[in-house]
Amino acid sequence: MKKITIEPVTRVEGHGKVTIHMNALNEVVQSRLHIVEFRGFERFVQGRPFWEAPVLVQRLCGICPVSHHLAAAKAMDVIVGAGTGEGLTPTAEKMRRLMHYGQMFQSHSLHFFHLASPDLLFGIEADPNIRNIIGVAMEHRDLAIQGINMRKYGQEIIQATAGKKVHGTGAIPGGINKRLTPETVEHFMNGPEPQNISKMIEWSLGALNFFKDYHKKNRDLIDNFASYPSSSMSLVRKDGALDLYHGVLRAVDENGEKILHDIDYQEYAEYIGEEVKSWSYMKFPFLKHMGKEKGWYRVGPLARMNTADFIPTPLAQKEFEEFKAYTNGKPNGMTMHNHWARLIEILHSAEVMKELLESPEITEGELVVKGDRQETGIGMIEAPRGTLIHHYDVNEQDQITMANLIVSTTHNNKPMNKAVDMIAREYMTGRAVISEGMTNAVEVGIRAYDPCLSCATHAMGQMPLDIQIIGPDGDILDRKVRD
């Protein structure tokens, strides 16, 4: 048996590795994505005062701290008796939404322009010295500058609402700790180009047109690369609209039939189980009523397009209709269409930010509400990478006694492993020599999910890259090492 190890997986957030086993005929017989570091945040927070959680759990990640901040804050809203997302003051809810959609905008921009675009612009098998953001900046300067400025705008929205671009403190149990000033609103609405909302909407449409044009020229890659049918899960608004901040939990199967019927997410544990496997620290969630083998599902941008009935902003709704028409209204199982869906959400986020900035509640109104104290709180939000669950129990001394976090990347564990196996079988079967393009193809499939491996585990230290093919007799047939 031969074993190929890809370690670390590159251009993703966090650390992971892939192992591919081949028999003596050079046929792929097993492929796995491993998360090999210990995850400890569910234990770290135990014993801490509950009001610390929204700030503490952000340290899971430097890319999506806002998502953890708000999911924990929503859980703590329940603890202090403020409800589950609809009980906050209009000012608190709209400030949080602005923070969240700023996060969606900057995170999706980072992924598409910095992490995914090198593979699209230069090709999967291109020289890795060129196939990176520096190469994009050198060869496609305008596109690189656009991506940087879009991310900058989202980061500044976060800073204005949370106090800092990374690890802010804006959301507190029961509400928010600040409003925006009229001057800040004016800056984001009508500031000098490119840092105003009109330019962000224009560039979001431009990015979509770029991808759709690329898709027309590269249908085989975008439509067929690691494509497979699956169930999809996300929050949706009670009327079925896409809502990235709050809603009910819906899942549909590969035919579009509902398999989770818009449930209250406070009851998620009745419907979602978690399987543990010996070869990864990342769990494998599944829908209990379907079982471990058939109950897996996707989350994230592609899944959200599959579960939502419509998008409640006009420009994104038009793009959504075109996206759905491509599969005749059926759920989309094409992995690389995650990028298309992600760009629709970038546009939607820009439209929502504009609506929120135009709202008078952003600059005036009450910040915090409280009610009857509870012992358990569950917060759920649609993070950039998919559905994020924070679940806490709190004792009479206000200490967290239990925490369960199911992050977006964890939900996508099985789908990513399936993509890895499909790509490995297509690209590596019958090959005895490793090529950089072969291993990058595996990573492209993983990157389509924009995984945040730091959120799914707790990584420490540096990991070198050492890829080997070992023959049936134990001899090393080929090896590549990167310190």
C-alpha positions, 0 to 999 in steps of 0.5 A: 500500500502506498501513502501520499500525505499533503501537509499542510493544506494551503490557502485555507484558514488553519492547519490540516492534512490529507492522506491518500492510500494507493494499492500496488496498481496505483489505484486510490483506495482511501482518501481522508482530510485530517484535523490533527490538533487538539480542540479545547475551547469548549473546555477553556470557557468552563468556569468563566463568567457568562458575559465573557463568552462573546469576547473570549470565543473570538480567539478561536479565529482571526478571520471570522471572530465576528461570527463567534462573537455574535453567536455567543452573544445570541446565546447569552441573550437567552441567558439574560432573558432577552430572547432569541434574536427578535427580543432586542431593541431595534438599535441593537439588532440593526447594529449587530446585523451591520457588524455581521454583514460587514463580516460576511462582506470582508470574509467572502472578499478575502476568500474569493480574491486572495485564496480562490482566484489564483486557481481560477486565473492561473489554473490548478497546475500553474507554477505555485510561485505565480499561483498566489495573491502576489501573482494576482497582484502582478498579473491582474492589478485592478482585480487585486486592488478591488479585493483589497478595498472590498475587504477594507470596507468590511473591516472598517464596518466591523471596527465602527460597530465592534470597536476593533477590526479583530476581536471587538466588543460591540455585542453584549448579553442583551444588546450592543454597547454603542451606536454609530454617529451620523458622521460615521454613517455619512463616511460609509454612505458617501465617502470618497471613492472607493470607500463608499457603499455605492462603489462596493455594490458596483464592484460586487456586481463586477465580481459576479460578472467576472465569475460568470464570464469565467464559468462560460469559458470553463464549464467543465471545471466549474460544473464537474469538479468534485460535484455530487448531490447532497442535502443542504442546511441553513437558517432561513427567515420565517418566510423562507428568505435568505437571512444570515443573522437570524431565522429558523433551521431548514434542511433539504435533500438533493431533490429539494424536499424538506428534511428539517421543517423550519425548526426553532434552533433552540431545539437543534440538539434533538435533530443534530448528532455528532460522530467521533472518528479516530483519525480526526479531531473534527467531529462529523455532524449528522441529522439524527432521523436519517442516521450517520451514513445518510444524514450528512449535509452541506452548509455555507453559501451553496447550501444557503442558495439551496435552502432559501426561497428568495433573497430579500434585496433586489440585485441579489435576488436577480442573481439568485434567480439566474443561479437557480435557473441554471439547475432548473430550480433544483438543489445545486450539488456542484462544489465549485458553484460555492464561489458563485453563491459566495459572490451573490452573498457579497452583493447581498451583504452590500445591499443590506449594509446600505439599507442598515446605514440608511436606518435612523435606529443605527444612530439613536435608540436604546441599546440593551434589554433584559428579562428573566434569567435562564440556565441554558442559551443557544445562539445560531448564526450563518457565518461566512462558511455556514451554520454556526452553533454556540450552546452554553449552560450557566449555573447560579454563580453565573459560571459557564458549566458546559459549552458545545460549539458546532462550527461551519467547517465541522458541518462540512467535514463529510462533504469535504472528505467526499470531495477529497476522495473524488478528486484523488481518484480522478487525478491520482489513480494510475500515477506513480509520481507526485506532481504539484498540480495533482496535490493542488487539485485536492486542495482546490476541492477543499478550498471551495468550502473556504474551511476555517480549520482553526475554528474546527480545532485548536492548532498550535505551532508550525507544520512542515510539508513532507509528501511521500509515495511509499511502494508496497515493499516500503521503499520511498518512490518519490518525496517532496519536502518543504521546511 
